[in-house]
Amino acid sequence: MKTVRILLADDHKVVRQGTRALLSTIPEWEIVGEADNGRDAVALTADLKPDIVILDITMPELNGLDAARQIKRKSPETEILIFTAQETEKLVHDVFDSGARSYIMKTDAADHLIDAIKALSEHKHFFTSRISEIVFARCIQGKQALEGTPENSRITDREREIVQLLGEGKRSRPAAIRRQKFRWRLMASLPRLTGWSFCLSAERTGCRTQRISHFCLRGRSLI
């Protein structure tokens, strides 16, 4: 039987350890690497070429959804499982729009994680009953644009990434360079994004970037 190579990405070490322990009960599965942030998850996927990447949603540097999008662009054969403590209908939709095939709540790991990995190893989707209801409802209703959000007011992947970096207030030199290099792109984009005028004025008046990011992330439903 073919070995299934798995990459774990979660910013909590205890979660990675628990997940590794659970998956190690299957002898044909191999944990080839671990990442504690989204950017490293993307880089390790490119280097290690795992069959499956297990991604948390909320991670530093790059969140799980944006990491999933980048991974699928660079390695379309790699399957992605979103492993999170969050559950909202919009988030479920965003997860599957990102290219992931499975969405498992951390509280359901003992019951569903192994079955989900088995399904993904065969390039099949895996849904729990709750997620299935949400996905089915969406299929019936048809895919629609975000409620009340014009197409040209949605932010790009790069803008979302920059907002996250600003909000984290990174102090390391590489992060500072990225912030300095891309800050102008974010600020230049704000006028076209409905509801972002506060961010622009706050930036000009020296408001803390964490507050700017908090407003943007929550007000614009960024993940």
N, C-alpha and C positions, 0 to 999 in steps of 0.2 A: 504494500500500500504506500502511496506517495506521502512523503512528509509534508505537513502543512506548516508553513513558516509564518510566524505571527509577530507583529510589532505592537508593543503596548505604549500608549501615550496618555499620561495623567500627571498632573502637577502634585498629587499626593502620593508619597512613597508607599504608605500603608495600603492604598488602593492597588497600586501596581503589584505589591507583594501578595496581596490576597488573590488578585486575578491570576497571577503566575501560579500560585499554589493550586487553584482550582483547575486551571488548564493543564497543569503538569500531570493530572490523573489520566490523561489520554496520551499513551506512548507515541502515537504517530504525530503529535503536535510538538513543535519546537518554538520557544520564545527566542527570537534572534536579536532582539534589542529593546531598549526602553528609552522613552523621552519624557522630560518633565515640562515641555512647552511645545506649542504648535509648530514653531519654526524648526526646531530640531526634529520633530516628527516628519516633516516634509523632507528634510535633508537626509535623514536615516532611511526613509523609504526609497529615495533615489539611489542610495549607496547599497542597501541590503536587499532590495527587491523582494519584500515579504509578499506572501499570498494574501494576507489579511492584516489590516491595521485597526486596532481598537482605540478609538479616540474619545477622550472626554470633551465636553463642550467648553467649559470655562477653564482656559489655560493661559498663562502669560505669553507675551511676545506675539502669538497668533492664536486666535480661538479655534475651537475644533471644527466649526463649519467652514471657515476660510481655509484651514489646513486641508480639510477634505476636498474642497474644490481644487486646490493646487495639486494635491496628490493625484486626483483623477485626471487632471490635464497632463501631468508628467508621466503617470503610470496607470493608464486606463484599465489594465488587467488586474490591478490590485483592488481587492474588495475592502470596503470600509464598514465598520460597525461603530455606531455612536453609542457610547456607554456613559450615561449621565444620571444625575439626580433630578433633572428638570423635566417637566412634561407640560406642554401647552399645545393646543392645536396648531398654532402658527409655527411653533418650533418643529413639530412633527413634519409639517409641510416643507419647511426650510431644510430639514435634514435630508429628505429624499430628493429635493431639488439640488442638493450639493453633490449627489452621486452616491451617497451611502445606500446600502441595501438592507440594513438592519438598525433598529433603534431599541436599545435595552435599558431599562431603568436599573440603577445599581441595586435597588432593593429587590429586584427580580433575578439577580445574577445566579443564585443557587438553582433556580427553577428553569431558567431559559438560556443562559449564556452558552453552555456547551451545545445545545441544540442549534442556536444561532450560528455558532462557528461551523458546525457541520453543514448547515445549509449554505453558508457563504463559500465554503470550500468547494461546493458544487456550483457556484455562481448563481445561487437562488436567493430570493428575498426571504427574510424571516421577520414576522410580526407577532407580538403578543396580541391577545384578544382585544385589549384596549386600543392599541395602535392600529390594529386591523379595522376597528370601527371608524377611527378617524380617517384612515386612508380610503376606506370604502365610501364614506360620506363625501369625500372630496371627488372621487370618481363619478358619483351620481350627480353632484352639483356642477362638475366641470371646473377646470383650473381657471381661476379669476385673478385679476391684478389685485394688489394690496388695496384694501378699502380706502377710497378717497385719495389714493396716491398716484399722481400723474407719472408717466414713465420717465420723464426728464427730471423728476425730483428725487429719484432713487439714487443712493450712493453706490459707488463702485467698490469692488473688492479692495483696491488700494486705499481708497479713502477710509474704509472701515478699519483697515489695518493701521493706518496712521493715527486714527482717533484712539485706538486701543493703546498704542505706544505712548501717545501723549498722556492718556489717562493714568498709565502705570508710572509715569514720571521717571523713566529709566535714567540712571546716572552713569552707566558704563559708557565707555567711549564709543563703541560701535553703535549702541542705541542712540547716543547723542548725535552721532553723525547722521544716522537715518532720520532722526527727528528734524535736524537742521535742513537736510537735503530735501525732505518731502513736505515739510510744514507749509511751504508756499503753495504746494499743490492742493492741500486740504483747504487752506484759506481762500485760494482762488476759486475753489469749487463751492464754497458755502453759499454765495449769493443765489445760486441756481437751486439750492435745496430748500424747499419750503420748511419754515420753522427754524432755520439755522441762523437767523440774523442775530439772535442772542449770543451765539458762539462767537461770531465775528466781533461784536462789540465787547464781549468779555475778554477776548484775546488782546484786543487793542488797549484795554484798560488794565491789563496785568492780572486778571483773575486767574486763580490756580487752575492748571490744566486738568487736575482731577475733577473739579467741578464742571468744567467744560465737557469733559468726556462723559461724566455722569449724566448730564443733560442730554447729550447727543445719543448716548447708548440707550437710555430709557425713552427719551422723547422720539427717537427715530427707530426704535425697535431693533437696534443692532444687537447681535448675539456675541 
